[in-house]
Amino acid sequence: MMYPLVLCSMIALGVIIAKYLTLFQAHRGTKKVLREVEELAASGDVEAAIQLAHTTPGPASAILLAGLRRIQAKTLGAGELEAAVATTGTIELGFLERGLVILATIANVAPLMGFLGTVAGMILAFAAIEAAGTVDATLVAGGIKVALLTTACGLVIAVPVNIAYNFFVTRIDRLIVNMEVGAQKVINMAWDLEDGGHINIVKKDKSSPSQVAAASKEGAVSE
């Protein structure tokens, strides 16, 4: 049972290192890019804002980039900007949460594997007593040792993995807040630019099909 536990520890260590580097990169410069992109867009320099968002890694920058590229088109359909931002946010969130399932699985399974080793060790100990026909400490010591080692190993693996999982979840929650801030900033930019006449947001025609048909019929009669 020790070999699966060692394998779990190696997998968990690899995921923790990769996840830490990913989240560190995602967090770096987030507040700065949110502030500078808003300032550039407010001054009307959308091209510079797009370039800044493109060169800055992170989910907040990706959301800003998706929204600014729609704004750059000058003409937007109603709800188009919100849909683009929401889609980008969903993709980025999936990327951020990648690997968390592995950590959660190892944190839950490692103690169970240790307990399984404990049960196996106790079975070996009682089998040795049964075979010898007498109770001798040297007969059961090996089985009890295996039982204790596997239990301790499972707990040693599960505790730091669980701590790392909770740490990463907290960091991702902060990134989600930054993503929401970025999405709101992009929407506010679009509203301000529309008020200034720099872009045009085409409102959807809310006329029902029956109203459209009636209007067409009236036009045909008048002709």
N, C-alpha and C positions, 0 to 999 in steps of 0.2 A: 504493500500500500504506500510505501515511501516514494516509489518512483512516480506515481501519478501526482503526489503532493509536490514533489520537486518540479515536475513539469508545469503544474499550476502556478508555482511561484515564479518560474521563469517567464511564463506568458504574462502574468500580472505585472511583473517588473517592466517588461517591454512596453506594455500598454500604458503604464503609468508614466514612463519617460516620454513616450510619443505624445501622450495627452497633455503633459505639462508643457512641452515645447509648443504644441499647437495653441493652447490657451494663452500662453505667454505672448506669442506672436499676435494673437487676436486682440489682446488687451492693449498692446503697445501703441500709443499714439491715438487712441480712440477719441478721447476728449479734445485733443488738439485738432484733429481733422473735422470733428463736428463743429467746432467754433470757427475754424478758418473757412470751411466750405460755406457756412452760413454767411460769413462776411463777404466772400467773393461773389456769391449769388446775389446778395443784397446790393452790391455795387454794379451788378449787371454783367460781370465777367463769368459767364456760365462755362466757357471753354476752360478757363483756369481751374474752376471748381471741379470739373470733370477730370482734368489731369491730376489734380491733387487726390481725389477719391480713388482714381485708378492706381496710383503709385503707393497708396497706403493700404497695407493688408488689414483684414479684419471684417467681420460681418457687418458692422455699422457702415464701413466704407462701401461695401458691396451694395447695401440698400441705398445709400446716397448716390452711388454711381447709376444704379438702375433708374432711380427717379430723375436724376439730372439728364440722362440720355433721352428720356421721354420729354422733359421740358425743352431740351435742345431742338426738338422737332417743331416747336412753336405752336403746333396744333394738336390738341389732345381730345380724345373722346371722354365723355363723362364716365368716371370710374376707372379709366385706363391706368392712370397713375397709381391709384390705390391698389389695383389688381397686380401691377408690376412689382410694387413694393412688397405686397403680401406674399407673392410667389417667391421672390428673392429671399424674404425672411424665412419662409418654410424650408427652402433649400439650405440656407446657412445654418438653421437650427438643427437640421438632420446631420450636417457635417460636424457641428459642435458636439452632438450627443453620441457620435460614433465611438465605439469602444467602451461606453459606460455599461452596456449589457454584459460584456465580458467580465468587467470588474465585479459587477453585482453577482454574477453567477459564481465566480471563484470565491467571493466573500461568503456566499451561502453554502457552497458545496464543500469547501476545504474542511470546515469543522465536522461535517457529516462523514467525510472520508476518514478523518481522524477517529471519529467514534466507531466507524466500521472496522478500522484497524484495531481499536480497543476490543471490540467483540471477537475479532479473529484471534487476537492474542490470548484472550481468556479461554476461548475454545481450545486452543493449542495447550494451554496450561492444564485444563481439566482432562484433556486427552492423554497427556503425559502421566497424570496421576492415575487415570484408569488403567493405563498400560502397565505401570509399575505396581499397582495394587497397594501402594502405601503413600503416605503424604511425606514428601521430602522437599525442603526449600529449594534445593538445587534443580529439582525437576520443573517447578513452576516459575522460577525466577526469569527464565528466558522468555516465556510467554507474557508475563506481566511487564517485563521491560519493553517488549514490542508494543504492548497495549499503551503504555505510558508515552512512549516516544511518538507514536502516530497521533495520539490525542494532542500532545504538546505542539507537534509540527503543524497540525491543522489549525490550531488556534493562533500560532505565531504567524501563519500566512494570512489568516482571515482578518486579524485585527488591523494591521497596516493597510491592507487592501480596502477595508471598509472605511478607514479614515481618509484614504486617498479618494475614494468614490464620493464621499460627502464633501470633500474639499472641491472636487471638480464640479459637482452639482451647484455649489455656491458660486463658483466663478462663472459658470454658464448662466446662472440667474442674473448676475450682474451684466453679462454681455447681452442678455435679452432686454434688459432695461435700456442699455445703450442703443440696441437696435430699434426699440420703440421710440426713443428720442430722435434717432436719425430719421425714422419714417415720418414722424410728426414735423420735423424741420423741413423735409422735402415737400410735404403737403402745404405747409405754410409758405414756402418759397413760391410754389405754383400759384397760390391765391394772391400773393403780393404781386407777382409778375403779371397775372391776369388783370388785377386792378390797375397796374401801370400800363396796360396795353401791349406788353411785350409778347405775350402768348395768348392763344385763343383756345378756350375749352368749349368744345361743341356739346351742347346739351342734347340728351336723347329725347326724341319725339315720343311723348307719352300718350299720343292718340291711340285709341283702341282700334282694332281692325274694322269694327262695325262703323266707327266714325270715319275712317279713311274711305270705306266703301260708299258711305252716304255722301261724302264730299265729292267723290268721283262721279257718282250718279247725278248729283246736282249740277256739276260742271257739264256733263254730257247733255242734260235737259236744256240748260241755258243756251248751249250751242245750237 
